[in-house]
Amino acid sequence: MSWLDYSTAPPDGTFVCAASDLGDTPGAALALTVVSDRGRFPLILVRSPAGLRAYVNACPHQYLPLDHRGPQIVTSDGLRLQCTSHAAMFDIETGAGVGGPGLGCSLDPVPIRTQGQAVVIGPPT
């Protein structure tokens, strides 16, 4: 499923958060809800070694938010996102399933960009 298939997918230019809300350390993650005129959209921001990444906050295995059972969604080595409901694991850089029930699945990436001190939804890809 593409992030654009969600009825609440925010339009290009929608404010996500202040850039400072997410730490500078690789592996820092933030689960949040983006509000636009289309509704509330679940999003995960994560800082990878290559930069900021965003994914729909919905595990493709059961469509629960990755942080459904707690905020610790990044593995201790900072390289994977992990669903707190059933331990499906996903590569931080690509969203590809790399362990547990996540194998063969992937998170839906959401394009973002930084505008000054704000993170906003980028143009559809």
Backbone as CSV, one residue per row, in Angstrom:
resi,resn,N_x,N_y,N_z,CA_x,CA_y,CA_z,C_x,C_y,C_z
1,MET,0.843,-1.185,0.000,0.000,0.000,0.000,0.888,1.249,0.000
2,SER,0.539,2.197,-0.788,1.264,3.460,-0.846,0.668,4.432,0.168
3,TRP,1.507,5.309,0.692,1.019,6.295,1.659,-0.086,7.159,1.069
4,LEU,-0.095,7.345,-0.249,-1.125,8.164,-0.887,-2.487,7.472,-0.925
5,ASP,-2.519,6.163,-0.659,-3.785,5.431,-0.627,-4.582,5.704,0.646
6,TYR,-3.937,6.269,1.648,-4.643,6.607,2.884,-5.490,7.860,2.650
7,SER,-6.734,7.827,3.062,-7.622,8.977,2.852,-7.137,10.211,3.608
8,THR,-6.338,10.001,4.650,-5.841,11.127,5.448,-4.423,11.550,5.062
9,ALA,-3.908,11.030,3.941,-2.552,11.392,3.504,-2.456,12.905,3.341
10,PRO,-1.540,13.548,4.072,-1.446,15.005,4.019,-0.892,15.496,2.681
11,PRO,-1.331,16.663,2.252,-0.821,17.221,1.000,0.606,17.742,1.138
12,ASP,1.259,17.912,0.005,2.599,18.487,-0.053,2.613,19.813,0.703
13,GLY,3.636,20.008,1.520,3.789,21.246,2.272,3.184,21.226,3.660
14,THR,2.545,20.114,4.044,1.952,20.022,5.377,3.046,19.980,6.445
15,PHE,2.930,20.821,7.457,3.870,20.849,8.569,3.797,19.525,9.333
16,VAL,4.968,18.953,9.646,5.052,17.714,10.422,5.470,18.034,11.854
17,CYS,6.609,18.686,12.015,7.112,19.042,13.345,8.299,19.980,13.178
18,ALA,8.750,20.517,14.290,9.991,21.296,14.278,11.146,20.318,14.095
19,ALA,12.126,20.694,13.330,13.277,19.822,13.090,13.956,19.437,14.404
20,SER,13.906,20.304,15.385,14.548,20.036,16.673,13.785,19.011,17.519
21,ASP,12.545,18.680,17.140,11.767,17.691,17.892,12.370,16.300,17.802
22,LEU,13.152,16.061,16.768,13.821,14.779,16.588,15.303,14.996,16.818
23,GLY,15.898,14.240,17.695,17.312,14.420,18.014,18.212,14.251,16.804
24,ASP,19.477,14.648,16.960,20.471,14.535,15.889,21.148,13.182,15.844
25,THR,20.929,12.352,16.849,21.594,11.060,16.945,20.967,10.055,15.997
26,PRO,21.769,9.344,15.190,21.200,8.280,14.369,20.453,7.287,15.256
27,GLY,19.273,6.899,14.814,18.422,6.001,15.588,17.361,6.734,16.387
28,ALA,17.435,8.075,16.451,16.382,8.832,17.132,15.093,8.682,16.336
29,ALA,13.996,8.450,17.015,12.718,8.249,16.334,11.609,9.002,17.054
30,LEU,10.594,9.347,16.289,9.453,10.070,16.825,8.198,9.579,16.114
31,ALA,7.257,9.051,16.882,5.949,8.674,16.329,5.000,9.832,16.608
32,LEU,4.307,10.295,15.589,3.421,11.434,15.762,2.235,11.335,14.810
33,THR,1.288,12.207,15.020,0.123,12.290,14.151,0.166,13.629,13.437
34,VAL,0.141,13.583,12.113,0.143,14.799,11.301,-1.313,15.165,11.015
35,VAL,-1.674,16.392,11.320,-3.050,16.836,11.127,-3.106,17.785,9.938
36,SER,-4.017,17.492,9.019,-4.253,18.371,7.869,-5.755,18.439,7.641
37,ASP,-6.165,19.173,6.619,-7.599,19.255,6.325,-8.164,17.898,5.878
38,ARG,-7.301,16.931,5.618,-7.739,15.589,5.235,-7.923,14.665,6.432
39,GLY,-7.471,15.100,7.596,-7.627,14.281,8.794,-6.311,14.038,9.503
40,ARG,-6.285,12.982,10.307,-5.123,12.636,11.132,-4.371,11.484,10.479
41,PHE,-3.054,11.667,10.314,-2.220,10.704,9.602,-1.090,10.222,10.507
42,PRO,-0.955,8.895,10.717,0.086,8.364,11.607,1.443,8.308,10.908
43,LEU,2.457,8.874,11.526,3.775,8.987,10.898,4.876,8.640,11.900
44,ILE,5.938,8.039,11.396,7.150,7.821,12.172,8.277,8.559,11.466
45,LEU,8.997,9.380,12.208,10.226,10.009,11.728,11.377,9.294,12.410
46,VAL,12.415,8.990,11.662,13.581,8.345,12.244,14.827,8.900,11.574
47,ARG,15.861,9.122,12.382,17.121,9.625,11.847,18.025,8.432,11.574
48,SER,18.330,8.226,10.302,19.235,7.152,9.902,20.622,7.754,9.715
49,PRO,21.645,6.920,9.559,22.978,7.470,9.294,23.007,8.335,8.022
50,ALA,22.105,8.075,7.082,22.077,8.842,5.835,21.138,10.039,5.878
51,GLY,20.407,10.213,6.966,19.507,11.355,7.053,18.146,10.995,7.604
52,LEU,17.229,11.915,7.490,15.892,11.765,8.037,15.026,10.918,7.112
53,ARG,14.302,9.961,7.690,13.379,9.099,6.956,12.009,9.204,7.615
54,ALA,10.957,8.962,6.838,9.594,8.950,7.376,8.843,7.763,6.796
55,TYR,8.019,7.171,7.640,7.205,6.026,7.240,5.814,6.168,7.851
56,VAL,4.823,5.581,7.177,3.496,5.487,7.765,3.633,4.644,9.032
57,ASN,3.057,5.102,10.115,3.128,4.362,11.379,2.053,3.278,11.389
58,ALA,2.275,2.260,10.564,1.370,1.112,10.485,2.195,-0.099,10.090
59,CYS,2.276,-1.068,10.977,3.005,-2.290,10.659,2.268,-3.012,9.537
60,PRO,2.938,-3.338,8.443,2.256,-3.983,7.319,1.817,-5.413,7.631
61,HIS,2.270,-5.942,8.746,1.894,-7.295,9.141,0.501,-7.328,9.776
62,GLN,0.198,-6.353,10.649,-1.107,-6.307,11.309,-1.754,-4.925,11.282
63,TYR,-1.127,-3.946,10.668,-1.626,-2.577,10.546,-1.875,-1.889,11.886
64,LEU,-1.168,-2.325,12.913,-1.154,-1.604,14.182,-0.010,-0.601,14.140
65,PRO,-0.098,0.495,14.883,1.040,1.410,14.951,2.252,0.689,15.532
66,LEU,3.438,0.997,15.029,4.638,0.356,15.555,4.798,0.616,17.048
67,ASP,4.348,1.755,17.532,4.470,2.096,18.953,3.207,1.744,19.751
68,HIS,2.404,0.817,19.260,1.135,0.447,19.900,1.309,0.053,21.364
69,ARG,2.385,-0.659,21.682,2.596,-1.135,23.055,3.758,-0.438,23.764
70,GLY,4.191,0.675,23.233,5.264,1.419,23.898,6.088,2.213,22.919
71,PRO,6.830,3.183,23.424,7.557,4.112,22.558,8.889,3.593,22.015
72,GLN,9.399,2.472,22.513,10.726,1.984,22.097,10.619,1.223,20.775
73,ILE,10.672,1.954,19.648,10.489,1.331,18.331,11.795,1.156,17.558
74,VAL,12.900,1.629,18.110,14.203,1.467,17.462,14.997,0.425,18.250
75,THR,15.612,-0.522,17.534,16.410,-1.542,18.201,17.629,-0.904,18.862
76,SER,18.221,-1.604,19.800,19.326,-1.043,20.582,20.538,-0.659,19.737
77,ASP,20.713,-1.300,18.567,21.840,-0.940,17.699,21.509,0.249,16.797
78,GLY,20.253,0.736,16.841,19.852,1.910,16.068,19.688,1.678,14.579
79,LEU,19.634,0.426,14.139,19.579,0.128,12.705,18.218,-0.341,12.206
80,ARG,17.321,-0.686,13.145,16.037,-1.235,12.729,14.896,-0.610,13.535
81,LEU,13.747,-0.518,12.882,12.507,-0.187,13.576,11.850,-1.507,13.944
82,GLN,11.206,-1.554,15.112,10.591,-2.793,15.562,9.164,-2.530,16.030
83,CYS,8.238,-3.349,15.555,6.855,-3.253,15.990,6.772,-3.735,17.432
84,THR,6.197,-2.934,18.303,6.112,-3.294,19.717,5.026,-4.337,19.975
85,SER,4.165,-4.605,19.006,3.095,-5.588,19.195,3.561,-7.014,18.941
86,HIS,4.405,-7.222,17.924,4.788,-8.600,17.600,6.216,-8.737,17.077
87,ALA,7.044,-7.734,17.261,8.488,-7.774,16.993,8.879,-7.903,15.527
88,ALA,8.017,-7.515,14.608,8.437,-7.427,13.206,9.500,-6.331,13.126
89,MET,10.569,-6.570,12.344,11.661,-5.596,12.256,11.843,-5.103,10.825
90,PHE,12.209,-3.819,10.723,12.333,-3.143,9.438,13.601,-2.305,9.410
91,ASP,14.290,-2.327,8.279,15.501,-1.541,8.090,15.172,-0.054,8.174
92,ILE,15.942,0.684,8.955,15.703,2.123,9.119,15.871,2.884,7.802
93,GLU,16.837,2.492,6.984,17.126,3.206,5.727,16.050,3.005,4.667
94,THR,15.531,1.775,4.548,14.658,1.428,3.425,13.234,1.071,3.820
95,GLY,13.012,0.710,5.076,11.701,0.240,5.513,11.444,-1.217,5.195
96,ALA,12.415,-1.895,4.568,12.242,-3.305,4.199,12.211,-4.183,5.446
97,GLY,11.350,-5.194,5.431,11.272,-6.143,6.525,12.551,-6.959,6.614
98,VAL,13.143,-7.027,7.802,14.411,-7.735,7.966,14.378,-8.782,9.070
99,GLY,13.245,-8.936,9.757,13.203,-9.930,10.812,11.806,-10.190,11.329
100,GLY,11.622,-11.392,11.877,10.338,-11.772,12.456,9.234,-11.734,11.424
101,PRO,8.004,-11.417,11.836,6.878,-11.375,10.896,7.006,-10.272,9.846
102,GLY,8.030,-9.433,9.953,8.235,-8.367,8.974,8.874,-8.837,7.684
103,LEU,9.449,-10.045,7.687,10.091,-10.553,6.468,9.083,-10.597,5.323
104,GLY,9.485,-10.062,4.184,8.612,-10.038,3.018,7.672,-8.848,2.978
105,CYS,7.649,-8.051,4.038,6.814,-6.847,4.107,7.727,-5.631,4.063
106,SER,7.144,-4.461,3.960,7.933,-3.243,4.108,7.033,-2.113,4.594
107,LEU,7.642,-1.172,5.287,6.932,0.022,5.721,6.722,0.929,4.521
108,ASP,5.654,1.713,4.558,5.380,2.665,3.484,6.154,3.949,3.732
109,PRO,7.123,4.270,2.853,7.864,5.522,3.027,6.994,6.728,2.673
110,VAL,7.256,7.827,3.362,6.556,9.088,3.120,7.618,10.132,2.808
111,PRO,7.486,10.834,1.682,8.498,11.845,1.350,8.380,13.054,2.279
112,ILE,9.528,13.481,2.779,9.578,14.664,3.639,10.754,15.523,3.212
113,ARG,10.745,16.744,3.670,11.882,17.629,3.441,11.952,18.607,4.608
114,THR,13.111,19.197,4.777,13.297,20.194,5.818,13.205,21.569,5.171
115,GLN,12.394,22.416,5.759,12.287,23.814,5.324,12.647,24.665,6.521
116,GLY,13.875,25.168,6.534,14.324,25.931,7.688,14.360,25.035,8.909
117,GLN,13.594,25.400,9.900,13.559,24.625,11.139,12.343,23.697,11.211
118,ALA,11.658,23.459,10.099,10.465,22.620,10.100,10.634,21.439,9.155
119,VAL,9.969,20.344,9.516,9.893,19.189,8.645,8.498,19.193,8.043
120,VAL,8.419,19.057,6.722,7.120,19.074,6.038,7.016,17.869,5.099
121,ILE,5.786,17.541,4.756,5.543,16.491,3.774,6.081,16.986,2.431
122,GLY,6.796,16.110,1.744,7.366,16.464,0.451,6.403,16.166,-0.676
123,PRO,6.822,16.402,-1.897,5.960,16.109,-3.035,5.758,14.593,-3.166
124,PRO,4.583,14.172,-3.637,4.342,12.733,-3.829,5.392,12.107,-4.726
125,THR,5.742,10.863,-4.402,6.713,10.148,-5.224,6.064,8.977,-5.912
